[in-house]
Amino acid sequence: MHNLFYALSEISGISFAVFEVLFFLIAIPIIPLYLIFSFIYTLVIIFQTKKYPKRIFYIKLIISIIAGLLITL
């Protein structure tokens, strides 16, 4: 991502800091929304499919939380 911003700043002539600021202004609101919606989606899956054992529900929940945390990094 750092190299992409650098390349864009070299091509367009806009300073490198502008691209980083724009990225964080866009990314900071999106990441918590993604985490919230992925958590809600997992809960919906859990409540809709009551046929499976609870262990699978917890595995799906943990995977979605880990995926959300990895995306934030």
DSSP file (Angstrom, degrees, kcal/mol; ACC not computed):
  #  RESIDUE AA STRUCTURE BP1 BP2  ACC     N-H-->O    O-->H-N    N-H-->O    O-->H-N    TCO  KAPPA ALPHA  PHI   PSI    X-CA   Y-CA   Z-CA
    1    1 A M     >        0   0    0      0, 0.0     4,-2.2     0, 0.0     5,-0.2   0.000 360.0 360.0 360.0 -39.4    0.0    0.0    0.0
    2    2 A H  H  >  +     0   0    0      1,-0.2     4,-2.1     2,-0.2     5,-0.1   0.913 360.0  48.4 -60.5 -43.9    2.9    2.3    0.8
    3    3 A N  H  > S+     0   0    0      1,-0.2     4,-2.6     2,-0.2    -1,-0.2   0.859 108.4  54.8 -66.4 -35.2    4.4    1.8   -2.6
    4    4 A L  H  > S+     0   0    0      2,-0.2     4,-2.5     1,-0.2    -1,-0.2   0.925 109.2  46.7 -63.8 -44.4    1.1    2.4   -4.3
    5    5 A F  H  X S+     0   0    0     -4,-2.2     4,-2.4     1,-0.2    -2,-0.2   0.904 112.4  50.9 -63.6 -40.3    0.7    5.8   -2.6
    6    6 A Y  H  X S+     0   0    0     -4,-2.1     4,-2.0     2,-0.2    -2,-0.2   0.919 111.1  47.8 -63.8 -42.7    4.3    6.6   -3.5
    7    7 A A  H  X S+     0   0    0     -4,-2.6     4,-2.4     1,-0.2    -2,-0.2   0.913 112.0  49.7 -65.4 -42.0    3.7    5.7   -7.2
    8    8 A L  H  X S+     0   0    0     -4,-2.5     4,-2.6     1,-0.2     6,-0.4   0.890 110.7  49.9 -63.3 -38.8    0.5    7.7   -7.3
    9    9 A S  H  X S+     0   0    0     -4,-2.4     4,-1.7     1,-0.2    -1,-0.2   0.868 111.5  48.9 -69.4 -34.3    2.2   10.8   -5.8
   10   10 A E  H  < S+     0   0    0     -4,-2.0    -2,-0.2    -5,-0.2    -1,-0.2   0.901 115.7  43.4 -69.2 -40.3    5.0   10.5   -8.3
   11   11 A I  H  < S+     0   0    0     -4,-2.4    -2,-0.2     1,-0.2    -3,-0.2   0.934 123.0  34.4 -70.9 -46.4    2.6   10.2  -11.3
   12   12 A S  H  < S-     0   0    0     -4,-2.6    -2,-0.2    -5,-0.2    -3,-0.2   0.720  97.4-127.9 -87.4 -20.8    0.1   12.9  -10.2
   13   13 A G     <  +     0   0    0     -4,-1.7     2,-0.2     1,-0.4    -4,-0.1   0.420  65.6 131.6  86.5  -3.0    2.5   15.4   -8.6
   14   14 A I        -     0   0    0     -6,-0.4    -1,-0.4     1,-0.1    -2,-0.1  -0.588  67.8 -95.2 -81.0 147.4    0.3   15.5   -5.4
   15   15 A S    >>  -     0   0    0     -2,-0.2     4,-1.0     1,-0.1     3,-0.6  -0.222  24.9-121.7 -66.6 154.0    2.3   15.0   -2.2
   16   16 A F  H 3> S+     0   0    0      1,-0.2     4,-1.6     2,-0.2     3,-0.3   0.844 109.2  60.6 -62.7 -37.0    2.6   11.6   -0.7
   17   17 A A  H 3> S+     0   0    0      1,-0.2     4,-2.6     2,-0.2    -1,-0.2   0.831  96.7  60.5 -64.3 -32.4    1.0   12.7    2.6
   18   18 A V  H <> S+     0   0    0     -3,-0.6     4,-2.5     1,-0.2    -1,-0.2   0.915 104.9  48.3 -62.4 -42.1   -2.2   13.7    0.8
   19   19 A F  H  X S+     0   0    0     -4,-1.0     4,-2.3    -3,-0.3    -1,-0.2   0.895 111.8  49.2 -66.0 -38.8   -2.7   10.1   -0.4
   20   20 A E  H  X S+     0   0    0     -4,-1.6     4,-2.3     2,-0.2    -2,-0.2   0.922 112.0  48.1 -66.7 -41.8   -2.1    8.7    3.1
   21   21 A V  H  X S+     0   0    0     -4,-2.6     4,-2.3     1,-0.2    -2,-0.2   0.923 112.3  49.1 -63.8 -43.7   -4.5   11.2    4.7
   22   22 A L  H  X S+     0   0    0     -4,-2.5     4,-1.7    -5,-0.2    -1,-0.2   0.902 110.2  52.2 -61.6 -40.8   -7.2   10.3    2.1
   23   23 A F  H  X S+     0   0    0     -4,-2.3     4,-3.3     1,-0.2     5,-0.2   0.931 111.9  44.7 -61.4 -45.8   -6.7    6.6    2.7
   24   24 A F  H  X S+     0   0    0     -4,-2.3     4,-2.2     1,-0.2    -1,-0.2   0.841 109.5  55.5 -71.4 -30.9   -7.1    6.9    6.4
   25   25 A L  H  < S+     0   0    0     -4,-2.3    -1,-0.2    -5,-0.2    -2,-0.2   0.841 117.4  37.1 -66.8 -31.1  -10.1    9.2    6.1
   26   26 A I  H  X S+     0   0    0     -4,-1.7     4,-1.0    -5,-0.2    -2,-0.2   0.886 120.4  44.9 -84.0 -42.3  -11.7    6.5    3.9
   27   27 A A  H  X S+     0   0    0     -4,-3.3     4,-2.4    -5,-0.2    -3,-0.2   0.847 101.5  64.2 -75.6 -35.1  -10.5    3.4    5.8
   28   28 A I  H  < S+     0   0    0     -4,-2.2    -1,-0.2     1,-0.2    -3,-0.1   0.901 108.3  39.7 -63.0 -42.4  -11.1    4.5    9.4
   29   29 A P  H  > S+     0   0    0      0, 0.0     4,-1.1     0, 0.0    -1,-0.2   0.845 116.1  52.7 -72.3 -29.3  -14.9    4.6    9.0
   30   30 A I  H  X S+     0   0    0     -4,-1.0     4,-2.6     1,-0.2    -2,-0.2   0.890 100.2  59.3 -74.5 -39.3  -15.1    1.5    6.8
   31   31 A I  H  X S+     0   0    0     -4,-2.4     4,-2.3     1,-0.2     5,-0.2   0.926 107.0  44.0 -62.7 -49.0  -13.2   -0.9    9.1
   32   32 A P  H  > S+     0   0    0      0, 0.0     4,-2.6     0, 0.0    -1,-0.2   0.899 113.4  53.1 -62.9 -36.2  -15.5   -0.7   12.2
   33   33 A L  H  X S+     0   0    0     -4,-1.1     4,-2.8     2,-0.2     5,-0.2   0.916 108.6  49.9 -62.2 -41.3  -18.5   -0.9    9.9
   34   34 A Y  H  X S+     0   0    0     -4,-2.6     4,-2.7     1,-0.2     5,-0.2   0.926 111.2  48.9 -62.1 -43.7  -17.1   -4.1    8.4
   35   35 A L  H  X S+     0   0    0     -4,-2.3     4,-2.0     2,-0.2    -2,-0.2   0.922 112.8  47.4 -62.0 -43.7  -16.4   -5.6   11.8
   36   36 A I  H  X S+     0   0    0     -4,-2.6     4,-2.5     1,-0.2    -2,-0.2   0.937 114.9  45.0 -63.7 -46.6  -19.9   -4.8   13.0
   37   37 A F  H  X S+     0   0    0     -4,-2.8     4,-2.8     1,-0.2    -2,-0.2   0.869 112.0  51.4 -69.2 -35.1  -21.6   -6.2    9.9
   38   38 A S  H  X S+     0   0    0     -4,-2.7     4,-2.1    -5,-0.2    -1,-0.2   0.891 111.7  48.4 -67.6 -36.1  -19.5   -9.3    9.9
   39   39 A F  H  X S+     0   0    0     -4,-2.0     4,-2.2    -5,-0.2    -2,-0.2   0.927 113.6  46.2 -66.6 -44.6  -20.4   -9.9   13.5
   40   40 A I  H  X S+     0   0    0     -4,-2.5     4,-2.5     2,-0.2    -2,-0.2   0.908 111.5  52.5 -63.5 -41.8  -24.1   -9.4   12.8
   41   41 A Y  H  X S+     0   0    0     -4,-2.8     4,-2.3     1,-0.2    -1,-0.2   0.902 109.0  49.7 -60.9 -41.3  -23.9  -11.6    9.7
   42   42 A T  H  X S+     0   0    0     -4,-2.1     4,-2.4     1,-0.2    -1,-0.2   0.909 110.3  50.0 -64.4 -41.4  -22.4  -14.4   11.8
   43   43 A L  H  X S+     0   0    0     -4,-2.2     4,-2.5     2,-0.2    -2,-0.2   0.893 109.3  51.9 -64.1 -38.4  -25.1  -14.0   14.4
   44   44 A V  H  X S+     0   0    0     -4,-2.5     4,-2.1     2,-0.2     5,-0.2   0.919 109.8  49.2 -63.2 -42.7  -27.7  -14.2   11.7
   45   45 A I  H  X S+     0   0    0     -4,-2.3     4,-2.0     1,-0.2    -2,-0.2   0.916 110.9  51.2 -60.6 -42.4  -26.1  -17.4   10.4
   46   46 A I  H  < S+     0   0    0     -4,-2.4    -2,-0.2     1,-0.2    -1,-0.2   0.927 114.1  41.9 -62.3 -45.2  -26.1  -18.8   13.9
   47   47 A F  H  < S+     0   0    0     -4,-2.5     3,-0.3     1,-0.2    -1,-0.2   0.768 114.4  51.1 -77.8 -24.1  -29.7  -18.1   14.6
   48   48 A Q  H  < S+     0   0    0     -4,-2.1     2,-0.9     1,-0.2    -1,-0.2   0.853 109.5  49.5 -79.3 -34.4  -31.0  -19.2   11.2
   49   49 A T    ><  +     0   0    0     -4,-2.0     3,-0.5    -5,-0.2    -1,-0.2  -0.722  58.1 155.0-109.8  84.0  -29.2  -22.6   11.1
   50   50 A K  T 3   +     0   0    0     -2,-0.9    -1,-0.2    -3,-0.3     4,-0.1   0.437  58.7  81.9 -87.2   0.9  -30.1  -24.2   14.4
   51   51 A K  T 3  S+     0   0    0     -3,-0.1    -1,-0.2     2,-0.1    -2,-0.1   0.841  77.4  78.7 -73.4 -32.4  -29.6  -27.7   13.0
   52   52 A Y  S <  S-     0   0    0     -3,-0.5     5,-0.0     1,-0.1    -3,-0.0  -0.372  93.4 -97.2 -78.4 155.0  -25.8  -27.6   13.4
   53   53 A P    >>  -     0   0    0      0, 0.0     4,-1.0     0, 0.0     3,-1.0  -0.302  34.1-111.8 -66.2 157.1  -24.1  -28.3   16.7
   54   54 A K  H 3> S+     0   0    0      1,-0.2     4,-2.3     2,-0.2     5,-0.2   0.768 111.5  70.6 -63.0 -25.8  -23.1  -25.2   18.7
   55   55 A R  H 3> S+     0   0    0      1,-0.2     4,-2.0     2,-0.2    -1,-0.2   0.890  97.0  50.4 -59.9 -39.9  -19.4  -25.9   18.2
   56   56 A I  H <> S+     0   0    0     -3,-1.0     4,-2.5     2,-0.2    -1,-0.2   0.878 108.0  53.9 -66.1 -37.6  -19.7  -25.0   14.5
   57   57 A F  H  X S+     0   0    0     -4,-1.0     4,-2.4     1,-0.2    -2,-0.2   0.936 109.7  46.6 -61.5 -45.9  -21.4  -21.7   15.4
   58   58 A Y  H  X S+     0   0    0     -4,-2.3     4,-2.6     1,-0.2    -1,-0.2   0.871 110.6  52.9 -66.8 -35.2  -18.5  -20.8   17.7
   59   59 A I  H  X S+     0   0    0     -4,-2.0     4,-2.5    -5,-0.2    -1,-0.2   0.933 110.8  47.0 -63.8 -45.0  -16.0  -21.7   15.1
   60   60 A K  H  X S+     0   0    0     -4,-2.5     4,-2.4     1,-0.2    -2,-0.2   0.905 112.6  50.3 -61.8 -41.3  -17.7  -19.5   12.5
   61   61 A L  H  X S+     0   0    0     -4,-2.4     4,-2.1     2,-0.2    -2,-0.2   0.926 112.0  46.1 -63.8 -45.5  -17.9  -16.7   15.1
   62   62 A I  H  X S+     0   0    0     -4,-2.6     4,-2.7     1,-0.2     5,-0.2   0.903 112.0  51.7 -64.9 -41.3  -14.2  -16.9   16.0
   63   63 A I  H  X S+     0   0    0     -4,-2.5     4,-2.6     1,-0.2    -1,-0.2   0.913 110.6  48.0 -63.0 -42.0  -13.2  -17.1   12.3
   64   64 A S  H  X S+     0   0    0     -4,-2.4     4,-2.3     2,-0.2    -1,-0.2   0.889 112.6  48.5 -68.1 -37.2  -15.2  -14.0   11.5
   65   65 A I  H  X S+     0   0    0     -4,-2.1     4,-2.3     2,-0.2    -2,-0.2   0.927 113.2  47.2 -66.8 -43.7  -13.7  -12.1   14.4
   66   66 A I  H  X S+     0   0    0     -4,-2.7     4,-2.4     2,-0.2    -2,-0.2   0.907 112.1  50.5 -63.8 -41.3  -10.2  -13.1   13.5
   67   67 A A  H  X S+     0   0    0     -4,-2.6     4,-2.0    -5,-0.2    -1,-0.2   0.910 110.4  49.7 -63.7 -41.3  -10.8  -12.2    9.8
   68   68 A G  H  X S+     0   0    0     -4,-2.3     4,-1.6     1,-0.2    -1,-0.2   0.901 111.5  48.3 -63.3 -40.7  -12.1   -8.8   10.9
   69   69 A L  H  X S+     0   0    0     -4,-2.3     4,-1.3     1,-0.2    -2,-0.2   0.884 109.8  52.2 -67.8 -37.6   -9.1   -8.1   13.1
   70   70 A L  H  < S+     0   0    0     -4,-2.4    -1,-0.2     1,-0.2    -2,-0.2   0.877 107.2  53.0 -65.6 -35.9   -6.7   -9.2   10.3
   71   71 A I  H  < S+     0   0    0     -4,-2.0    -1,-0.2     1,-0.2    -2,-0.2   0.874 104.9  55.0 -66.9 -35.2   -8.3   -6.7    8.0
   72   72 A T  H  <        0   0    0     -4,-1.6    -1,-0.2     1,-0.3    -2,-0.2   0.825 360.0 360.0 -68.0 -28.0   -7.9   -3.9   10.5
   73   73 A L     <        0   0    0     -4,-1.3    -1,-0.3    -3,-0.1    -2,-0.2   0.495 360.0 360.0 -78.1 360.0   -4.1   -4.7   10.6
